[in-house]
Amino acid sequence: MHGAPGVALRVLLRDLTTGTAARALAGLGPQGRAEATALMASMRSGAGFANDLTWLRAGAGPGRPVAVPTLVVASPRDGSVPFGHAEALVAAIPGAELLVSGAACHFVWWGADRPRVAERITAFLAGPPGA
């Protein structure tokens, strides 16, 4: 990763965008590329998936309704997770909200509309007004 971060990002992005990796990389801008490089350097694959399995073993999942406020963030140009999955989640979870990111790839927080996405996520996490 340290020797060729641009190449590593292009390889990663080709599976995370419905467009070209070069276009997604260009859309990140210098700050986004630096952040993506730092993120990739710190990631250890498997922890998130293992966490999902822990929740499933505890009884979460199909047949058990989600009973907490839910914000689903997705990009129609995500090449890794089809946008239809986000739409299906929102349809299946009562009261869920879909926040559509303009990101060119799976990294929804690095789109040109990053301030809008960050503002909505921050407001969601803060809870309802007056709470």
N, C-alpha and C positions, 0 to 999 in steps of 0.2 A: 504494500500500500504506500509506503513512504517513497518508493522510487518512481512510481507513475500513477499518482492519484487520479489524473484525468482519464487514463486508460481503465483503471479499476471502476470508476464511476460510470463510464460508458458501458462497460460489460454488465454492471449491475442494472443500469437503467434500461437496457434493451429488453429486459423481461418485465419492467415495471411501468412501461408506457405503451399506449396504443399507437403513438407516433414513432419518430426515430429517436434513438438515444442521443444523438448529437443535438437535436432540437431541444429535448428535455434538459440536457446539460446546459445548453446556452440559456435556457429559461431560468435556471437556478441563479444566475448572476454570480459574481465573485464571492459574496457573503454566503450564499446558499451552497456553492461548491465547497467552501472552507468548512461549513457546518456539516455537510454530507460526508466529507472526508474524515472529519473528527468523529462523527457518529459511527461510520464504518470501522474506523480503527479501534473503537471501544466496544463494539458489539461482540457478543458471544452467542452464536446461534443456539437455539433450543430452549432458552429460558422462558420465552413467552409461550411457546407451544407447551412446555411442561406445566406452566401455570394454568393454561387452558384445561389440560387434562386433570389437574388437581381439582379445579372447579367442577368439571364433569363428574368425577368420581364422588364429589360431595353432594351430588344430586341436582346440580344446575343443568340446564340444557333443554332439549326437546320435551314438551309436555309440562314444563314448569314455567309459568308466566313470569316475565320480567316485571317487577313491582317497584322499580325505581325510575326516576327521570332518566331519559336516555337521549343522548345526542349522537347521531351517526354522521361522521364526516367522511366524505368520499369525493373522488374526482371521476368524471366520465371518461377521462383519458388514462386512468389507471390500467396498466396492462397486466397487473398481477391479480387484482381482485375485481371481477366484473362489477360494473356500476349497479347492475340488477340485484346483486347481493345486498347492497345498501338499501335499495328500494324495497326489497323483500323484508329486511329487518324492520324498517319503518312501518311497513304494512302489518307486520306481525306483533309489534310491541305497542300496546296502547299508549297514546300520547307522545310517542317518539317523534323527534324532529330530525329532518335531514338537512345538513349543512353541505351545500355543494361547493367544492373548491375548484378554482380554475387552474389548479396545478397541472402540468403537462405529464405527470407520472404519479406513482404511488405515494410519493412524498407530498401529501396534501398541504403541509405547512410551508412549502417553498414555492408556492404559486405567486403570481403577480398580485393576487388579492390577499396575500398573507396578513396584512393589518386587519382586514375584515374578518378573516377566519380566526385569527388570534383573539380579536375583540369578542366574537361570539362565544368561543370556547371559554374565555375568561369569565364572561357574564354567566354562562351556563354553570360553571364550577362554583361561582359565588352564590348561586341559588336564586330563587325568586325574589323580586324586589320586596323589601321589608321583612325578609326572613331572618 
